[in-house]
């Protein structure tokens, strides 16, 4: 399960940040591309399972899907590629170059206020 490996990796990163800051994490935002896509429900479940009994238990994980980008060979427009509409939205050209997919990135960690 792709989400289990991703959840364990994200958990380790969050724990490292939490330990350095001596703070309790409460929310994290992860981004990923279309080919590195994560199922949000499976990721949340995998993270909850991995985080049980740790400082990260009870955290909320949000996933931001990054669209696949392409460059039209005819008009050179860069656009979000919709797999169900594989053509340039500007010139309707069907010859384009797909850009590298966005990797899985831990973008943000929110910590509990320490007062």
N, CA and C atoms as a LAMMPS dump frame, in Angstrom:
ITEM: TIMESTEP
0
ITEM: NUMBER OF ATOMS
345
ITEM: BOX BOUNDS ff ff ff
-5.0000000000000000e+02 5.0000000000000000e+02
-5.0000000000000000e+02 5.0000000000000000e+02
-5.0000000000000000e+02 5.0000000000000000e+02
ITEM: ATOMS id mol type element x y z
1 1 1 N 0.848 -1.184 0
2 1 2 C 0 0 0
3 1 3 C 0.888 1.241 0
4 2 1 N 0.794 2.03 -1.049
5 2 2 C 1.561 3.252 -1.239
6 2 3 C 1.35 4.224 -0.073
7 3 1 N 0.134 4.324 0.404
8 3 2 C -0.185 5.268 1.473
9 3 3 C 0.507 4.913 2.785
10 4 1 N 0.692 3.629 3.075
11 4 2 C 1.351 3.213 4.319
12 4 3 C 2.803 3.681 4.339
13 5 1 N 3.5 3.48 3.245
14 5 2 C 4.901 3.917 3.15
15 5 3 C 4.972 5.436 3.253
16 6 1 N 4.087 6.131 2.55
17 6 2 C 4.064 7.597 2.595
18 6 3 C 3.743 8.083 4.002
19 7 1 N 2.769 7.465 4.66
20 7 2 C 2.382 7.869 6.014
21 7 3 C 3.538 7.701 6.992
22 8 1 N 4.255 6.597 6.898
23 8 2 C 5.381 6.362 7.803
24 8 3 C 6.504 7.371 7.571
25 9 1 N 6.752 7.713 6.328
26 9 2 C 7.782 8.706 5.999
27 9 3 C 7.394 10.091 6.509
28 10 1 N 6.15 10.479 6.271
29 10 2 C 5.66 11.776 6.739
30 10 3 C 5.693 11.822 8.267
31 11 1 N 5.285 10.75 8.904
32 11 2 C 5.293 10.683 10.368
33 11 3 C 6.7 10.913 10.919
34 12 1 N 7.691 10.248 10.338
35 12 2 C 9.077 10.429 10.801
36 12 3 C 9.514 11.887 10.686
37 13 1 N 9.188 12.526 9.559
38 13 2 C 9.562 13.927 9.354
39 13 3 C 8.887 14.836 10.372
40 14 1 N 7.604 14.613 10.598
41 14 2 C 6.873 15.444 11.559
42 14 3 C 7.436 15.243 12.957
43 15 1 N 7.723 14.012 13.329
44 15 2 C 8.279 13.742 14.652
45 15 3 C 9.625 14.443 14.839
46 16 1 N 10.463 14.445 13.805
47 16 2 C 11.753 15.125 13.891
48 16 3 C 11.573 16.621 14.135
49 17 1 N 10.646 17.24 13.389
50 17 2 C 10.371 18.673 13.58
51 17 3 C 9.822 18.94 14.975
52 18 1 N 8.899 18.106 15.409
53 18 2 C 8.288 18.281 16.728
54 18 3 C 9.336 18.173 17.836
55 19 1 N 10.235 17.233 17.683
56 19 2 C 11.275 17.048 18.691
57 19 3 C 12.204 18.261 18.745
58 20 1 N 12.603 18.771 17.583
59 20 2 C 13.469 19.953 17.54
60 20 3 C 12.809 21.172 18.157
61 21 1 N 11.501 21.319 17.922
62 21 2 C 10.774 22.5 18.396
63 21 3 C 10.154 22.311 19.779
64 22 1 N 10.205 21.089 20.286
65 22 2 C 9.552 20.768 21.569
66 22 3 C 8.09 21.213 21.538
67 23 1 N 7.411 20.805 20.455
68 23 2 C 6.018 21.215 20.247
69 23 3 C 5.198 20.025 19.761
70 24 1 N 3.895 20.09 20.026
71 24 2 C 2.979 19.029 19.609
72 24 3 C 2.33 19.404 18.274
73 25 1 N 2.522 18.586 17.227
74 25 2 C 1.908 18.864 15.93
75 25 3 C 0.414 18.533 15.954
76 26 1 N -0.371 19.372 15.277
77 26 2 C -1.816 19.126 15.245
78 26 3 C -2.375 18.976 13.826
79 27 1 N -1.628 19.492 12.827
80 27 2 C -2.115 19.418 11.441
81 27 3 C -0.922 19.478 10.499
82 28 1 N -1.054 18.786 9.357
83 28 2 C -0.016 18.835 8.326
84 28 3 C -0.666 18.858 6.949
85 29 1 N 0.01 19.525 6.019
86 29 2 C -0.445 19.585 4.634
87 29 3 C 0.618 18.901 3.774
88 30 1 N 0.169 17.974 2.949
89 30 2 C 1.026 17.233 2.04
90 30 3 C 0.556 17.534 0.628
91 31 1 N 1.508 17.71 -0.295
92 31 2 C 1.124 17.862 -1.696
93 31 3 C 1.727 16.715 -2.49
94 32 1 N 1.051 16.383 -3.586
95 32 2 C 1.544 15.318 -4.463
96 32 3 C 0.978 15.526 -5.858
97 33 1 N 1.7 14.962 -6.835
98 33 2 C 1.274 15.053 -8.225
99 33 3 C 0.258 13.981 -8.58
100 34 1 N -0.113 13.947 -9.835
101 34 2 C -1.133 13.008 -10.305
102 34 3 C -0.634 11.566 -10.351
103 35 1 N 0.644 11.374 -10.668
104 35 2 C 1.174 10.017 -10.725
105 35 3 C 1.67 9.549 -9.37
106 36 1 N 1.878 10.486 -8.442
107 36 2 C 2.246 10.171 -7.061
108 36 3 C 1.033 10.334 -6.153
109 37 1 N -0.13 10.296 -6.722
110 37 2 C -1.359 10.611 -5.999
111 37 3 C -1.575 9.697 -4.794
112 38 1 N -2.151 10.299 -3.764
113 38 2 C -2.512 9.571 -2.55
114 38 3 C -4.025 9.605 -2.395
115 39 1 N -4.587 8.507 -1.978
116 39 2 C -5.996 8.464 -1.638
117 39 3 C -6.119 9.074 -0.245
118 40 1 N -6.884 10.145 -0.132
119 40 2 C -6.943 10.891 1.129
120 40 3 C -7.443 10.034 2.296
121 41 1 N -8.47 9.23 2.075
122 41 2 C -8.998 8.386 3.155
123 41 3 C -7.99 7.33 3.579
124 42 1 N -7.342 6.681 2.603
125 42 2 C -6.34 5.667 2.928
126 42 3 C -5.133 6.288 3.626
127 43 1 N -4.728 7.478 3.178
128 43 2 C -3.586 8.144 3.793
129 43 3 C -3.902 8.52 5.236
130 44 1 N -5.09 9.052 5.472
131 44 2 C -5.481 9.424 6.83
132 44 3 C -5.494 8.182 7.73
133 45 1 N -6.049 7.091 7.237
134 45 2 C -6.097 5.847 8.016
135 45 3 C -4.686 5.33 8.298
136 46 1 N -3.846 5.309 7.265
137 46 2 C -2.468 4.827 7.436
138 46 3 C -1.702 5.705 8.413
139 47 1 N -1.919 7.017 8.334
140 47 2 C -1.229 7.924 9.25
141 47 3 C -1.727 7.726 10.679
142 48 1 N -3.041 7.627 10.851
143 48 2 C -3.597 7.405 12.19
144 48 3 C -3.042 6.13 12.813
145 49 1 N -2.94 5.083 12.005
146 49 2 C -2.413 3.805 12.494
147 49 3 C -0.948 3.94 12.891
148 50 1 N -0.138 4.574 12.031
149 50 2 C 1.288 4.737 12.313
150 50 3 C 1.529 5.683 13.491
151 51 1 N 0.667 6.685 13.66
152 51 2 C 0.86 7.702 14.691
153 51 3 C 0.325 7.294 16.063
154 52 1 N -0.407 6.195 16.135
155 52 2 C -0.989 5.759 17.411
156 52 3 C 0.113 5.624 18.468
157 53 1 N -0.119 6.266 19.605
158 53 2 C 0.835 6.194 20.712
159 53 3 C 2.025 7.136 20.587
160 54 1 N 2.037 7.996 19.566
161 54 2 C 3.134 8.947 19.393
162 54 3 C 2.63 10.367 19.639
163 55 1 N 3.542 11.326 19.598
164 55 2 C 3.172 12.737 19.752
165 55 3 C 2.254 13.205 18.618
166 56 1 N 2.233 12.458 17.523
167 56 2 C 1.421 12.82 16.346
168 56 3 C 0.013 12.232 16.377
169 57 1 N -0.306 11.474 17.402
170 57 2 C -1.636 10.874 17.488
171 57 3 C -2.698 11.972 17.493
172 58 1 N -3.722 11.795 16.673
173 58 2 C -4.828 12.758 16.597
174 58 3 C -4.623 13.872 15.584
175 59 1 N -3.478 13.902 14.905
176 59 2 C -3.224 14.94 13.891
177 59 3 C -4.174 14.809 12.709
178 60 1 N -4.397 15.921 12.048
179 60 2 C -5.174 15.951 10.811
180 60 3 C -4.182 16.075 9.655
181 61 1 N -4.349 15.24 8.646
182 61 2 C -3.509 15.291 7.448
183 61 3 C -4.375 15.766 6.286
184 62 1 N -3.933 16.819 5.612
185 62 2 C -4.639 17.313 4.429
186 62 3 C -3.747 17.063 3.217
187 63 1 N -4.362 16.666 2.109
188 63 2 C -3.62 16.37 0.901
189 63 3 C -4.035 17.338 -0.195
190 64 1 N -3.046 17.973 -0.795
191 64 2 C -3.281 18.904 -1.901
192 64 3 C -2.75 18.245 -3.172
193 65 1 N -3.656 17.991 -4.121
194 65 2 C -3.287 17.354 -5.387
195 65 3 C -2.785 18.431 -6.358
196 66 1 N -1.584 18.239 -6.894
197 66 2 C -0.993 19.171 -7.855
198 66 3 C -1.295 18.648 -9.264
199 67 1 N -1.927 19.467 -10.109
200 67 2 C -2.255 19.002 -11.466
201 67 3 C -1.007 18.708 -12.294
202 68 1 N -1.146 17.798 -13.216
203 68 2 C -0.095 17.483 -14.17
204 68 3 C -0.008 18.641 -15.161
205 69 1 N 1.196 19.098 -15.477
206 69 2 C 1.393 20.23 -16.386
207 69 3 C 1.939 19.732 -17.723
208 70 1 N 1.605 20.462 -18.777
209 70 2 C 2.085 20.135 -20.115
210 70 3 C 2.377 21.418 -20.881
211 71 1 N 3.217 21.319 -21.907
212 71 2 C 3.533 22.454 -22.775
213 71 3 C 3.135 22.072 -24.188
214 72 1 N 2.312 22.895 -24.796
215 72 2 C 1.835 22.653 -26.155
216 72 3 C 2.987 22.833 -27.145
217 73 1 N 3.133 21.88 -28.06
218 73 2 C 4.192 21.947 -29.07
219 73 3 C 3.899 23.007 -30.125
220 74 1 N 2.627 23.304 -30.334
221 74 2 C 2.24 24.265 -31.373
222 74 3 C 2.333 25.706 -30.878
223 75 1 N 1.65 26.052 -29.782
224 75 2 C 1.584 27.454 -29.339
225 75 3 C 2.459 27.747 -28.118
226 76 1 N 3.076 26.714 -27.541
227 76 2 C 3.988 26.809 -26.397
228 76 3 C 3.308 27.205 -25.087
229 77 1 N 1.984 27.151 -25.022
230 77 2 C 1.27 27.446 -23.778
231 77 3 C 1.503 26.316 -22.78
232 78 1 N 1.759 26.693 -21.525
233 78 2 C 1.844 25.715 -20.44
234 78 3 C 0.464 25.642 -19.806
235 79 1 N -0.024 24.423 -19.576
236 79 2 C -1.384 24.275 -19.064
237 79 3 C -1.5 23.051 -18.167
238 80 1 N -2.56 23.038 -17.351
239 80 2 C -2.883 21.871 -16.534
240 80 3 C -3.5 20.828 -17.467
241 81 1 N -2.887 19.669 -17.518
242 81 2 C -3.365 18.614 -18.401
243 81 3 C -4.495 17.846 -17.735
244 82 1 N -5.622 17.819 -18.396
245 82 2 C -6.76 17.024 -17.936
246 82 3 C -6.756 15.745 -18.756
247 83 1 N -6.626 14.617 -18.097
248 83 2 C -6.492 13.353 -18.811
249 83 3 C -7.711 13.017 -19.66
250 84 1 N -8.868 13.54 -19.298
251 84 2 C -10.076 13.284 -20.085
252 84 3 C -10.211 14.282 -21.247
253 85 1 N -9.371 15.316 -21.261
254 85 2 C -9.363 16.314 -22.335
255 85 3 C -7.907 16.566 -22.732
256 86 1 N -7.267 15.6 -23.406
257 86 2 C -5.821 15.697 -23.681
258 86 3 C -5.486 16.601 -24.875
259 87 1 N -5.728 17.908 -24.704
260 87 2 C -5.38 18.868 -25.747
261 87 3 C -5.14 20.23 -25.099
262 88 1 N -4.469 21.083 -25.84
263 88 2 C -4.173 22.432 -25.361
264 88 3 C -5.462 23.251 -25.304
265 89 1 N -5.74 23.908 -24.19
266 89 2 C -6.973 24.703 -24.097
267 89 3 C -6.922 25.97 -24.952
268 90 1 N -5.736 26.392 -25.368
269 90 2 C -5.615 27.615 -26.165
270 90 3 C -5.799 27.349 -27.661
271 91 1 N -5.043 26.372 -28.216
272 91 2 C -5.088 26.15 -29.66
273 91 3 C -5.701 24.804 -30.045
274 92 1 N -6.08 24.026 -29.018
275 92 2 C -6.681 22.704 -29.188
276 92 3 C -5.691 21.672 -29.751
277 93 1 N -4.404 22.006 -29.762
278 93 2 C -3.382 21.084 -30.245
279 93 3 C -3.299 19.843 -29.363
280 94 1 N -3.056 18.727 -29.989
281 94 2 C -2.967 17.459 -29.265
282 94 3 C -1.534 16.967 -29.131
283 95 1 N -0.579 17.771 -29.577
284 95 2 C 0.839 17.427 -29.465
285 95 3 C 1.422 18.306 -28.355
286 96 1 N 1.785 17.668 -27.255
287 96 2 C 2.304 18.426 -26.112
288 96 3 C 3.327 17.587 -25.361
289 97 1 N 4.111 18.279 -24.546
290 97 2 C 5.123 17.612 -23.731
291 97 3 C 4.679 17.671 -22.27
292 98 1 N 4.585 16.512 -21.66
293 98 2 C 4.186 16.444 -20.252
294 98 3 C 5.389 16.793 -19.389
295 99 1 N 5.181 17.689 -18.447
296 99 2 C 6.226 18.123 -17.523
297 99 3 C 6.388 17.097 -16.396
298 100 1 N 7.508 17.123 -15.687
299 100 2 C 7.679 16.182 -14.57
300 100 3 C 6.556 16.332 -13.542
301 101 1 N 6.134 15.217 -13.012
302 101 2 C 5.071 15.205 -12.01
303 101 3 C 5.594 15.774 -10.688
304 102 1 N 4.727 16.391 -9.947
305 102 2 C 5.097 16.942 -8.637
306 102 3 C 5.375 15.799 -7.661
307 103 1 N 6.436 15.903 -6.882
308 103 2 C 6.743 14.857 -5.907
309 103 3 C 5.854 14.981 -4.669
310 104 1 N 5.936 13.982 -3.829
311 104 2 C 5.247 14.022 -2.536
312 104 3 C 6.065 14.927 -1.619
313 105 1 N 5.433 15.985 -1.1
314 105 2 C 6.123 16.958 -0.257
315 105 3 C 5.304 17.244 0.995
316 106 1 N 5.98 17.257 2.129
317 106 2 C 5.378 17.718 3.375
318 106 3 C 5.523 19.233 3.362
319 107 1 N 4.441 19.945 3.079
320 107 2 C 4.491 21.391 2.871
321 107 3 C 4.4 22.195 4.162
322 108 1 N 3.596 21.73 5.081
323 108 2 C 3.297 22.564 6.256
324 108 3 C 2.999 21.686 7.453
325 109 1 N 3.47 22.12 8.598
326 109 2 C 3.12 21.468 9.861
327 109 3 C 2.638 22.558 10.805
328 110 1 N 1.473 22.363 11.372
329 110 2 C 0.935 23.309 12.35
330 110 3 C 1.108 22.692 13.736
331 111 1 N 1.61 23.498 14.654
332 111 2 C 1.85 23.033 16.013
333 111 3 C 0.896 23.704 16.977
334 112 1 N 0.615 23.007 18.067
335 112 2 C -0.235 23.52 19.136
336 112 3 C 0.444 24.74 19.757
337 113 1 N -0.346 25.739 20.091
338 113 2 C 0.216 26.917 20.768
339 113 3 C 0.791 26.5 22.096
340 114 1 N 1.975 27.011 22.385
341 114 2 C 2.625 26.691 23.651
342 114 3 C 2.532 27.901 24.573
343 115 1 N 1.583 27.848 25.478
344 115 2 C 1.403 28.971 26.416
345 115 3 C 1.423 28.498 27.819
